Amino acid sequence: MTGVCGCCGALRPRYKRLVDNIFPEDPEDGLVKANMEKLTFYALSAPEKLDRIGAYLSERLSRDVARHRYGYVCIAMEALDQLLMACHCQSINLFVESFLKMVRKLLEADKPNLQILGTNSFVKFANIEEDTPSYHRSYDFFVSRFSEMCHSNYEDPDIRTKIRMAGIKGLQGVVRKTVNDELQANIWDPQHMDKIVPSLLFNLQLTDSRVRSPSPLQASEKERESPAKLTERCFRELLGRAAYGNIKNAVTPVLMHLDNHSLWEGKTFAVRCFKIIMYSIQSQHSHLVIQQLLGHVDANSKSSATVRAGIVEVLLEAAGIAASGSVGPTVLEVFNTLLRHLRLSVDYELTGSYNCTNIGTKIIKEHEERQLQEAVIRTIGSFANTLPTYQRSEVMLFIMGKIPIPGMHPMLPSTGSGPEGNRMIQVMLLKSLRQVTCGFQTTNMLTALPNSFLDPLLSFALLEDAEIRLLVLEILVSLIDRHNNLPKFSTIFIISDISVLKLKVDKCSRQDNLFMKKHAQHLYRHIYLCSKEQSSVQPHFEKLYSLLALISMELANEEVVVDLIRVALALQDLALSSEEMLPVYSRCAVHALSSAYLNLISQLTTVPAFCQHVHEVIEMRQKESPCLLPEDVFIENPKIPKTLEKLEGELLFQQAKITEVLGGSGYNTERLATPYVPQFTDEDRLSKRKSVGETISLQVEVESRNSPEKEEVNENMKIYNPYNQVDSVGMEEQEKEHRRQVVEKFQKAPFEEIAAHCGARATMLQSKLNQIFEITIRPPPSPSGTITSSYGQTQSRSVPVYEMKFPDLCVY
């Protein structure tokens, strides 16, 4: 029998004999290297036999796995790996099929060591660049199996870590093998991404404290890394290979994973994930991620405030990373979405609950909504910082158009929240605008800040709400500060030498001169009116001081300097006036504001006599009335007397003296000698209105002023002369009295009387229109000529068009 076996063995095919010879009698001896070299040489010499070699090795491996002869299994896989690395002929595709079949057999085994062995062989195969394409190869099983290994719950923590890391490496190998080969199965399909991405994110969550890495004594340097680090590297590689059309399929599973595991609320992991995404994808694709995040905010509009805040925080981080490419082509749509959710959050906060389709009515936590609102506002500012100046101007106009402004933009639709809802929307949108204007710098203020933006913004400075006025002042200061001088004027104080501030002052450009020529009086008027508001406190006066100082350095020419000095002196007169009924604190604060600014402007003008006069008044106040200086007013506990005695003489800045000393330096003495008087307009009254009745009355008042009875008064107002103080005061008193009567009528008169009054006006208007129509609209001339009436008068006979007889030449 021995001879017969030997004879039969000699008759076996040579490739089988070569394969059998690589296996030693004792598997612990490992692969017989000399025989392996012969097998490799034979495979290279006869590539047509390669597929048979692979099939036979696969057959032996399957048999060894079934018999639990794991030593021979390792030898077979080592031989396959060496053959795979050595052979690149056209017949390798058939050999690869046998190889993948064996890898699959190992991955299906229950033994962790076999699974890890199969994974390592697959990773080696994935790194090989094949010379010939494969049209029918499928990797669906490997994606599923490797994803399953990433979620392994094996009892032994060390083995569990090894299995998970093997699964991560396997997924990395699948991606490398398929991502750039158009003939392979599309790894970017949702069916694959929905397995790969969650598996990676599951391991990315695991920290070194929760998952034990292999022992340093038992593992190589490369194997000592944790699953989280390996996953991050694999995730970055996956995203780095994503093309334009694949970004959505790669990001959508991330959003779903964060939703399913409630990971938005913690923010930390969600922010980490999207930092990896934004840094890994190609920069020109950044806006696609931003758009998906915005869409996800919309999809979670009924979720809790913490979830929405988490998504917005991720948006904030992503926008900062993506820089100029973050917004993409739809700039205003990004801001529109954020503003819509800001408005939605305000509605939720005011109503206290909202209806959810799945769980019914949900109670709102006010502090969580506030956190969300602040996150949205910061995100708006982050996006704005990525935009060029011209686009930021557009965004500023866009936000301004969303703010409900009395007399300009309509109030928002009623949501049951009433006026408080409109006020909160105004505050939130102004905060958003403040974020957008932060760091805004432009060389041409005239084009960057058109009337459509400045007029509604300044109208807010006239509202009685102190918070809104402060926001407006902060926005104005941010817009005007182009040389970062603002931090030097954050507090009001008397400084003896402004050179220590190291201010950056540039010569006023032509565009700045045009801007001030157009808007200076509006700015002065609003500064004056803000100062007289009784609800103004220290932050308001500090911003007013900053605004005056920045105008002096950024936009000032000789005429502007003169007007600013007039405004400062007018503020002093305002504090002295008994008609305004200002409280003592407001009087002292206005005096302190005026003194601090005159001290600054006197040193900026560098006129010694002017500086000396200001210095003398300040010294006198320090001795006799320190409550008129900022050091005693703008502190935590203001040193304010109960009553303020009448001030005169050396305690006050003298307009005549200032006019005299500045006139000697070439300033316009005639303008300096004229006290500044702000001109009140309809805008002031409309901004101050408090009720619907007052709104209607003021609108009727404006109409009545345009009637024939008031024509003469209107003409007088059009030629208003600021130098004629007596006439202007009389006219202002008449206006106040007329306004009071109209308001009182609409507030106290019965509804029927108001309706009859408005109806009579409408009837009169209609009759006038009918008269105009009768004069201007006549019947068309008739081809049949004229007819004679019974009184002998000729009349035009109106004939319908279809009965007219036209000459033949007119018909075609």
C-alpha positions in Angstrom: 0.0 0.0 0.0 2.9 2.4 0.6 4.1 1.9 -2.8 0.7 2.5 -4.3 0.2 5.7 -2.3 3.6 6.9 -3.4 2.8 6.1 -7.0 -0.5 8.0 -6.8 1.2 10.9 -5.1 3.6 11.1 -8.0 0.7 11.3 -10.4 -0.9 14.3 -8.6 -0.7 17.7 -10.5 2.4 19.6 -9.8 0.7 22.7 -8.3 -0.9 20.5 -5.7 2.3 18.9 -4.8 4.0 22.3 -4.5 1.1 23.5 -2.3 1.3 20.4 -0.1 5.0 20.9 0.4 4.7 24.3 2.0 2.9 22.7 5.0 5.3 21.2 7.6 4.4 18.1 9.6 4.3 20.2 12.8 2.3 23.5 12.2 4.3 25.2 14.9 7.3 25.2 12.6 5.5 27.6 10.3 5.6 27.9 6.6 8.4 26.0 4.7 10.1 29.0 3.1 12.1 27.1 0.5 9.0 25.3 -0.8 7.1 28.6 -0.7 9.7 30.1 -3.0 9.2 27.2 -5.4 5.5 27.6 -5.4 5.8 31.4 -6.0 8.2 30.7 -8.9 5.8 28.2 -10.4 2.9 30.6 -10.1 4.9 33.4 -11.9 6.1 30.9 -14.6 2.6 29.5 -15.2 0.1 32.2 -14.3 -2.7 30.2 -15.9 -2.4 27.8 -12.9 -2.8 30.6 -10.4 -6.6 30.2 -10.1 -6.2 26.4 -9.5 -3.5 27.1 -6.8 -6.0 29.5 -5.1 -8.8 27.0 -5.3 -6.7 24.2 -3.8 -5.4 26.4 -1.0 -9.0 27.4 -0.3 -10.1 23.8 -0.2 -7.3 22.9 2.3 -8.1 26.0 4.5 -11.8 25.1 4.7 -10.9 21.6 5.7 -8.4 22.8 8.3 -11.0 25.2 9.8 -13.6 22.5 10.0 -11.0 20.2 11.8 -9.9 23.1 14.1 -6.3 22.8 12.8 -5.7 26.5 13.2 -1.9 26.3 12.8 -2.4 25.1 9.2 -5.0 27.8 8.7 -2.4 30.5 9.5 0.1 28.9 7.2 -2.4 28.8 4.3 -3.3 32.5 4.8 0.4 33.4 4.9 0.9 31.6 1.6 -2.1 33.3 0.0 -0.8 36.7 1.1 2.7 36.0 -0.4 1.2 34.8 -3.7 -1.1 37.8 -3.8 1.7 40.2 -3.3 4.0 38.6 -5.9 1.5 38.0 -8.7 0.0 40.8 -10.8 -0.9 38.9 -14.0 -4.3 39.1 -15.8 -5.4 35.8 -14.2 -5.2 37.3 -10.7 -8.9 38.0 -10.7 -9.8 34.3 -10.4 -7.2 33.9 -7.7 -8.7 36.9 -5.8 -12.1 35.2 -5.8 -10.6 32.2 -4.1 -8.7 34.5 -1.7 -11.8 36.5 -0.8 -13.7 33.2 -0.3 -11.1 32.1 2.3 -11.2 35.5 4.0 -15.0 35.2 4.2 -14.7 31.8 5.7 -12.4 33.1 8.4 -14.6 36.1 9.2 -17.6 33.8 9.6 -15.7 31.7 12.2 -16.5 32.0 15.9 -12.9 32.3 16.9 -11.7 35.9 17.4 -8.2 35.0 16.3 -9.5 33.7 12.9 -11.6 36.8 12.5 -8.5 39.0 13.1 -6.4 36.8 10.8 -8.9 37.2 8.0 -9.1 40.9 8.5 -5.4 41.4 8.4 -5.2 39.4 5.1 -8.0 41.5 3.7 -6.2 44.7 4.7 -3.0 43.5 2.9 -5.1 42.8 -0.2 -6.8 46.2 -0.1 -3.4 47.9 -0.3 -2.6 46.1 -3.6 -3.3 48.0 -6.8 -4.6 45.6 -9.3 -3.6 45.8 -13.0 -6.9 44.5 -14.3 -10.4 45.7 -13.4 -13.0 43.5 -11.9 -16.6 43.8 -13.1 -18.4 41.4 -10.8 -16.7 41.5 -7.4 -18.9 42.4 -4.4 -17.9 43.7 -1.0 -21.4 43.8 0.6 -20.6 40.9 3.0 -17.3 42.5 4.1 -19.0 45.9 4.8 -21.6 44.1 6.9 -19.2 41.8 8.7 -16.6 44.5 9.5 -19.4 46.8 10.8 -20.6 44.1 13.0 -17.1 43.5 14.4 -16.9 47.3 15.2 -19.8 46.7 17.6 -18.3 43.6 19.2 -19.4 42.8 22.8 -16.9 40.0 23.5 -16.5 39.3 27.2 -12.8 39.7 27.4 -12.0 43.5 27.1 -8.6 43.0 25.5 -10.0 40.6 22.8 -13.1 42.9 22.4 -10.8 45.8 21.6 -8.8 43.7 19.1 -12.0 42.7 17.3 -13.2 46.2 17.1 -9.9 47.5 15.8 -9.9 44.7 13.3 -13.4 45.8 12.1 -12.2 49.4 11.8 -9.2 48.3 9.7 -11.4 46.1 7.6 -13.7 49.0 6.8 -10.7 51.2 6.0 -9.6 48.4 3.6 -13.0 48.3 1.9 -13.0 52.0 1.4 -9.5 52.0 0.0 -10.3 49.2 -2.4 -13.6 50.6 -3.8 -13.7 54.3 -3.4 -11.6 55.2 -6.5 -12.7 52.3 -8.7 -15.7 53.2 -10.7 -16.2 49.5 -11.7 -16.6 48.4 -8.1 -19.8 48.6 -6.1 -20.4 52.2 -5.1 -19.3 52.4 -1.5 -21.0 55.8 -1.2 -24.5 54.4 -1.6 -26.7 54.9 1.5 -26.9 51.2 2.1 -23.2 51.1 2.7 -22.7 54.5 4.4 -25.5 53.7 6.9 -23.3 50.8 8.1 -19.9 52.2 7.8 -20.4 55.7 9.4 -22.3 54.7 12.5 -19.7 51.9 13.2 -17.0 54.5 13.0 -18.8 56.9 15.2 -19.6 54.2 17.8 -15.9 53.6 18.3 -15.1 57.3 18.1 -17.2 57.8 21.2 -15.1 55.4 23.2 -12.3 56.9 25.2 -9.3 55.3 26.6 -10.8 55.1 30.0 -13.7 52.9 28.7 -11.8 50.7 26.3 -8.6 48.9 27.2 -5.9 48.8 24.5 -3.7 45.8 24.0 -0.9 45.5 26.6 2.3 47.4 25.5 4.3 44.2 26.1 2.1 42.2 23.7 1.5 44.6 20.9 3.5 46.6 18.5 3.7 50.4 18.5 1.1 50.5 15.7 -1.3 48.2 17.6 -1.0 50.2 20.8 -3.3 52.9 19.6 -6.9 53.0 20.8 -10.0 52.3 18.7 -10.9 56.0 19.0 -7.7 57.1 17.4 -7.7 54.5 14.7 -11.4 55.4 14.0 -10.6 59.1 13.6 -7.8 58.3 11.2 -10.1 56.0 9.2 -13.0 58.6 9.3 -10.8 61.3 8.0 -9.5 59.1 5.2 -13.1 58.3 4.2 -14.2 62.0 4.2 -11.1 63.1 2.4 -12.0 60.8 -0.5 -15.5 62.1 -0.8 -16.4 63.9 -4.0 -19.0 66.7 -4.4 -21.8 64.3 -5.0 -21.0 62.0 -2.1 -20.9 64.6 0.7 -24.6 64.3 1.5 -24.4 60.5 1.8 -21.4 60.7 4.1 -22.9 63.4 6.4 -26.5 62.1 6.6 -25.6 59.0 8.7 -23.7 61.3 11.1 -26.8 63.4 11.7 -28.9 60.3 12.2 -26.4 58.7 14.6 -26.4 61.9 16.7 -30.2 62.0 16.7 -30.6 58.3 17.6 -28.2 58.4 20.5 -29.2 61.9 21.8 -25.7 63.2 21.3 -26.7 66.8 20.4 -27.4 67.8 23.9 -23.9 67.1 25.2 -22.5 69.2 22.2 -18.9 68.0 22.8 -19.0 64.8 20.7 -21.2 66.4 18.0 -18.7 69.3 17.7 -15.8 66.9 17.6 -17.4 64.9 14.8 -18.1 67.9 12.6 -14.7 69.4 13.3 -13.3 66.1 11.8 -15.7 66.4 8.9 -14.9 70.1 8.1 -11.1 69.6 8.4 -11.2 66.4 6.3 -13.4 67.3 3.3 -12.2 69.4 0.4 -12.7 73.1 1.3 -14.9 73.8 -1.8 -17.4 71.3 -0.4 -17.8 73.0 3.0 -21.0 74.8 2.2 -22.7 71.4 1.5 -22.1 70.4 5.1 -23.5 73.8 6.3 -26.6 73.4 4.2 -27.2 69.9 5.6 -26.9 71.2 9.1 -29.3 74.0 8.4 -31.8 71.5 7.0 -31.4 69.4 10.1 -32.2 72.4 12.3 -35.4 72.8 10.3 -36.2 69.1 10.7 -35.8 69.4 14.5 -37.9 72.6 14.9 -40.1 70.7 17.3 -37.3 69.1 19.3 -36.2 70.3 22.7 -34.2 73.6 23.0 -31.1 71.7 24.0 -31.1 69.6 20.8 -31.6 72.7 18.6 -28.9 74.5 20.6 -26.5 71.6 20.1 -27.1 71.7 16.3 -26.6 75.5 16.2 -23.4 75.2 18.3 -22.1 72.7 15.7 -23.0 75.2 13.0 -21.1 77.8 14.9 -17.9 75.7 15.0 -18.3 74.5 11.4 -18.7 78.1 10.1 -15.5 79.2 11.8 -13.6 76.3 10.2 -15.0 76.6 6.7 -14.2 80.4 6.6 -15.2 82.0 3.3 -16.5 78.9 1.7 -19.0 78.1 4.5 -22.0 80.0 3.3 -21.9 79.0 -0.3 -24.0 80.5 -3.1 -27.2 81.1 -1.0 -25.9 83.7 1.5 -29.2 85.2 2.6 -30.9 81.8 2.8 -28.5 80.8 5.6 -29.3 83.9 7.6 -33.0 83.6 6.8 -33.0 80.1 8.3 -31.2 81.2 11.5 -33.4 84.2 11.9 -36.5 82.0 11.4 -35.4 79.7 14.3 -34.6 82.7 16.4 -38.2 83.9 15.9 -39.5 80.4 16.6 -37.6 80.2 19.8 -39.0 83.5 21.0 -42.5 82.3 20.2 -41.9 79.1 22.2 -40.6 81.1 25.1 -43.5 83.4 25.2 -46.2 80.8 24.8 -44.5 78.4 27.2 -45.3 75.3 25.1 -45.8 73.9 21.6 -47.7 71.0 20.0 -45.6 68.0 18.9 -47.1 65.4 16.6 -45.6 62.5 18.5 -45.8 63.4 22.2 -48.5 66.0 22.2 -48.0 69.3 24.0 -44.5 70.0 25.2 -43.6 72.4 28.0 -40.8 74.9 27.3 -38.0 75.6 29.7 -37.3 79.3 29.4 -33.6 79.2 30.3 -33.0 76.6 27.6 -34.7 78.7 25.0 -32.5 81.7 26.1 -29.4 79.5 25.6 -30.6 78.6 22.1 -31.2 82.2 21.2 -27.7 83.2 22.3 -26.3 80.3 20.3 -28.2 81.4 17.2 -27.0 85.0 17.6 -23.4 83.8 18.0 -23.7 81.6 14.9 -25.1 84.5 12.9 -22.0 86.5 13.9 -19.7 83.6 13.0 -21.2 83.3 9.5 -21.0 87.1 9.0 -17.3 87.1 9.8 -16.6 84.8 6.9 -18.2 87.2 4.4 -16.6 90.1 2.4 -17.7 93.6 3.2 -20.2 94.0 0.4 -22.0 90.7 1.4 -22.0 91.7 5.0 -23.7 95.0 4.1 -26.4 92.9 2.4 -26.9 90.8 5.4 -27.2 93.8 7.6 -29.9 95.2 5.4 -31.6 91.8 5.3 -31.7 91.6 9.1 -32.9 95.2 9.4 -35.7 94.3 7.0 -36.8 91.6 9.4 -37.1 93.9 12.5 -40.6 95.3 13.2 -40.1 99.0 13.3 -42.8 101.5 14.3 -43.9 103.5 11.2 -41.5 101.7 8.8 -41.6 97.9 8.9 -44.9 96.2 9.8 -45.2 94.5 13.1 -44.9 90.7 13.0 -48.1 88.6 12.8 -49.8 87.9 16.1 -48.8 84.7 17.7 -50.6 85.2 20.9 -47.6 86.9 22.5 -48.7 90.5 22.0 -46.4 93.5 22.1 -43.9 91.7 24.3 -43.3 89.3 21.4 -42.5 92.1 19.1 -40.2 93.6 21.6 -38.3 90.4 22.2 -38.0 89.9 18.4 -36.6 93.5 18.2 -34.1 92.8 20.9 -33.0 89.4 19.4 -32.6 90.7 15.9 -30.7 93.8 17.1 -28.4 91.5 19.0 -27.9 89.5 15.8 -27.2 92.7 14.0 -24.7 93.7 16.6 -22.9 90.4 16.0 -22.8 91.0 12.3 -21.4 94.5 12.6 -18.7 93.4 15.0 -15.4 93.9 13.2 -17.1 95.5 10.2 -14.8 97.8 8.4 -15.4 99.7 5.1 -13.6 102.4 3.3 -16.8 103.9 1.9 -19.4 104.5 4.7 -21.8 106.0 2.2 -22.4 102.9 0.2 -22.0 100.4 3.1 -24.6 102.2 5.2 -27.4 103.4 3.0 -30.5 105.3 4.1 -32.5 102.1 4.1 -30.3 100.8 6.9 -29.4 103.9 8.9 -32.9 105.4 9.1 -34.6 102.5 10.7 -31.6 101.9 12.9 -31.6 105.4 14.2 -35.4 105.3 14.8 -34.7 102.7 17.5 -32.6 105.2 19.3 -35.8 107.1 20.0 -37.7 104.2 21.6 -38.3 104.3 25.3 -36.9 100.8 25.8 -33.5 101.2 27.4 -32.2 97.8 26.3 -33.1 98.5 22.6 -31.5 102.0 22.8 -28.3 100.5 24.2 -28.1 97.9 21.4 -28.5 100.6 18.8 -25.7 102.6 20.3 -23.4 99.5 20.3 -24.2 98.9 16.7 -23.4 102.5 15.7 -20.2 102.4 17.6 -19.2 99.2 16.0 -19.9 100.5 12.5 -17.9 103.7 12.9 -14.9 102.2 14.7 -12.6 101.3 11.8 -9.2 101.6 13.6 -10.0 99.6 16.8 -10.1 102.7 19.0 -13.2 101.6 20.8 -11.5 99.8 23.7 -9.8 103.0 24.6 -13.2 104.7 25.2 -15.0 101.8 27.0 -15.3 104.0 30.1 -15.8 107.7 30.6 -13.0 109.6 32.4 -11.1 112.8 32.3 -7.7 112.2 30.8 -5.1 114.9 31.1 -3.0 113.8 28.1 -4.6 111.7 25.3 -1.3 110.9 23.8 -1.0 108.0 26.2 -4.0 106.4 24.5 -2.1 106.1 21.3 -5.1 106.8 19.2 -5.1 106.0 15.5 -6.5 109.0 13.6 -6.6 109.2 9.8 -7.5 112.2 7.7 -11.2 112.2 6.8 -11.7 111.0 3.2 -14.0 112.4 0.6 -16.4 109.6 1.0 -16.5 110.2 4.8 -17.2 113.9 4.2 -20.1 113.0 1.9 -21.4 110.6 4.5 -21.3 113.2 7.3 -22.8 115.9 5.0 -25.8 113.5 4.5 -26.2 111.9 7.9 -24.5 114.2 10.5 -27.6 116.0 11.6 -29.4 112.7 12.1 -26.6 111.4 14.3 -26.4 114.6 16.4 -30.1 114.6 16.9 -30.2 111.1 18.1 -27.2 111.6 20.4 -29.0 114.6 22.0 -32.4 112.8 22.3 -30.8 109.6 23.8 -29.0 111.8 26.4 -32.3 113.2 27.7 -34.0 109.8 28.2 -34.6 109.4 31.9 -34.2 105.6 31.6 -30.6 106.0 30.4 -28.0 104.6 32.8 -24.2 104.3 32.9 -23.8 101.9 29.9 -25.9 104.3 27.7 -23.7 107.3 28.6 -20.5 105.3 28.0 -21.7 104.3 24.5 -22.7 107.9 23.8 -19.2 109.0 24.8 -17.7 106.3 22.6 -19.9 107.4 19.7 -18.9 111.1 20.1 -15.2 110.2 20.4 -15.2 107.9 17.4 -17.0 110.4 15.2 -14.3 112.9 16.2 -11.6 110.6 15.0 -13.1 108.6 12.1 -15.4 111.1 10.4 -14.4 114.6 11.5 -13.6 117.6 9.4 -13.6 121.2 10.6 -17.4 121.6 10.2 -18.0 118.3 12.0 -15.8 119.4 14.9 -17.7 122.6 15.2 -21.0 120.8 15.3 -19.8 118.3 17.8 -18.7 121.1 20.2 -22.2 122.7 19.7 -23.8 119.3 20.6 -21.7 119.0 23.7 -22.7 122.5 24.8 -26.3 121.8 24.0 -26.1 118.7 26.3 -24.8 121.1 29.1 -27.8 123.3 28.5 -30.1 120.3 28.5 -28.8 119.4 32.0 -29.4 122.9 33.2 -32.9 123.2 31.8 -35.8 123.0 34.3 -38.3 122.3 31.6 -37.1 118.8 30.8 -37.8 117.6 34.4 -34.7 115.3 34.4 -33.8 113.4 37.6 -30.7 114.4 39.4 -28.7 111.4 38.2 -29.5 112.2 34.6 -28.5 115.8 35.0 -25.2 114.9 36.6 -24.6 112.2 34.0 -25.2 114.6 31.1 -22.9 117.1 32.7 -20.2 114.5 33.1 -20.6 113.3 29.5 -20.3 116.8 28.2 -17.2 117.6 30.3 -15.5 114.3 29.3 -16.1 114.9 25.6 -15.1 118.5 25.6 -11.9 117.5 27.4 -11.2 115.0 24.6 -12.1 117.3 21.6 -10.1 120.2 23.0 -7.0 118.1 23.0 -7.8 116.7 19.5 -8.1 120.3 18.1 -4.8 121.2 19.7 -5.9 124.8 20.4 -4.1 125.8 23.6 -6.7 128.5 24.7 -9.6 126.0 24.2 -7.7 123.3 26.2 -7.0 125.9 28.9 -10.7 126.9 29.3 -11.8 123.3 29.5 -9.1 122.5 32.0 -10.1 125.5 34.2 -13.8 124.4 34.3 -12.9 120.8 35.1 -10.6 122.0 37.9 -13.3 124.2 39.3 -15.8 121.3 39.3 -13.3 119.0 41.0 -13.1 121.6 43.9 -16.7 122.7 44.2 -19.0 120.2 42.4 -17.3 116.8 41.7 -20.7 115.3 41.0 -20.5 117.0 37.5 -17.5 114.9 36.5 -17.5 111.2 35.4 -15.2 110.0 38.2 -18.1 110.6 40.7 -21.0 109.7 38.5 -20.0 106.6 36.5 -19.0 104.3 39.3 -20.7 101.5 41.1 -22.1 103.7 43.8 -22.5 107.2 42.3 -21.8 110.2 44.6 -25.0 112.1 43.6 -26.5 114.8 45.8 -30.3 114.7 46.5 -30.7 118.0 44.7 -28.6 119.9 42.2 -28.2 123.6 42.9 -28.3 126.1 40.1 -25.0 126.2 38.3 -23.4 129.2 36.9 -20.1 131.0 36.2 -16.9 129.1 36.3 -18.5 125.7 36.7 -19.9 125.8 33.2 -18.3 125.8 29.8 -19.0 129.1 28.1 -20.0 129.1 24.5 -18.9 132.7 24.0 -15.5 131.9 25.3 -15.1 128.8 23.2 -16.3 130.6 20.1 -13.7 133.3 20.7 -10.7 131.0 21.2 -11.6 128.8 18.3 -12.4 131.7 16.0 -8.8 132.8 16.4 -7.7 129.4 15.0 -9.9 129.7 11.8 -13.0 127.9 12.9 -16.5 129.2 11.9 -17.4 131.6 14.7 -20.9 132.3 13.3 -21.8 128.6 13.5 -20.1 128.1 16.8 -22.0 131.0 18.3 -25.3 129.4 17.3 -26.7 127.1 20.0 -27.5 123.6 18.7 -31.3 122.9 18.6 -32.4 119.5 17.4 -35.2 119.4 14.8 -38.1 117.2 15.7 -39.7 115.2 12.9 -42.5 112.8 12.4 -40.1 109.9 12.9 -39.6 111.0 16.5 -43.3 110.9 17.3 -43.9 107.7 15.5 -41.1 106.0 17.3 -42.4 107.2 20.7 -46.0 105.8 20.2 -47.3 103.4 22.7 -50.7 102.3 21.6 -52.8 101.7 18.4 -55.0 104.6 19.2 -51.9 106.9 19.4 -50.6 105.4 16.1 -53.9 106.3 14.3 -54.0 109.7 15.8 -50.5 110.5 14.7 -51.2 109.3 11.2 -54.3 111.5 11.0 -52.3 114.3 12.4 -49.7 114.0 9.6 -52.5 114.0 7.1 -54.2 117.0 8.6 -50.9 119.0 8.5 -51.0 118.4 4.7 -54.6 119.8 4.3 -55.2 123.3 2.8 -55.9 124.8 6.3 -52.4 123.9 7.4 -50.6 124.8 4.1 -49.4 128.1 5.5 -48.0 126.4 8.6 -46.3 123.8 6.5 -44.6 126.4 4.4 -43.3 128.1 7.5 -41.9 124.8 8.7 -40.2 124.1 5.3 -38.3 127.4 5.7 -37.5 126.8 9.3 -34.6 129.0 10.4 -32.6 127.7 13.4 -31.5 131.2 14.2 -35.0 132.4 14.7 -35.5 130.9 18.2 -38.7 132.8 19.2 -40.7 131.7 16.1 -39.5 128.1 16.3 -40.5 127.9 20.0 -44.0 129.3 19.3 -44.5 126.9 16.4 -43.3 124.0 18.5 -45.8 124.9 21.2 -48.6 125.0 18.6 -47.6 121.6 17.3 -47.6 120.1 20.8 -51.0 121.5 21.6 -52.4 120.3 18.2 -50.9 116.9 18.8 -52.3 116.7 22.3 -55.8 117.6 21.1 -55.7 115.0 18.3 -54.4 112.2 20.6 -57.0 113.1 23.3 -59.8 113.0 20.7 -58.9 109.6 19.4 -58.4 108.2 22.9 -61.5 109.5 24.5 -64.1 110.1 21.8 -66.8 107.4 21.1 -66.1 105.0 18.3 -69.1 106.2 16.3 -67.8 109.8 16.3 -64.3 108.7 15.2 -65.9 106.5 12.4 -68.1 109.4 11.3 -65.1 111.7 11.2 -63.1 109.3 9.1 -66.1 108.6 6.9 -66.6 112.3 6.2 -63.0 112.7 5.2 -63.3 109.7 2.9 -66.5 111.1 1.3 -64.8 114.5 0.7 -61.8 112.8 -0.9 -64.0 110.8 -3.2 -65.9 113.9 -4.3 -62.7 115.6 -5.1 -61.5 112.6 -7.1 -64.8 112.5 -9.0 -64.4 116.2 -10.0 -60.9 115.5 -11.2 -62.0 112.5 -13.3 -64.9 114.6 -14.9 -62.4 117.2 -15.9 -59.7 114.9 -17.3 -61.7 112.0 -18.7 -63.9 112.9 -21.8 -65.8 110.6 -24.2 -63.9 109.6 -27.3 -64.6 111.6 -30.5 -67.2 109.9 -32.7 -66.8 109.4 -36.4 -70.4 110.4 -36.8 -69.7 113.9 -35.8 -71.7 115.9 -33.3 -75.4 116.2 -32.5 -77.4 119.2 -31.4 -79.2 119.3 -28.1 -82.7 120.7 -27.5 -81.1 123.9 -26.3 -79.2 124.4 -29.6 -75.9 123.3 -28.1 -73.6 120.9 -29.9 -72.7 117.7 -28.0 -70.4 114.9 -28.9 -72.4 111.7 -29.5 -70.7 108.7 -27.9 -71.0 105.7 -30.3 -69.8 102.2 -29.3 -66.6 101.2 -31.0 -68.3 98.2 -32.7 -70.8 100.6 -34.3 -68.3 103.1 -35.7 -67.8 103.2 -39.4 -64.1 103.5 -40.2 -62.6 104.3 -43.7 -61.5 101.3 -45.7 -57.9 102.4 -45.3 -58.1 102.1 -41.6 -59.3 98.5 -41.6 -57.0 95.6 -42.2 
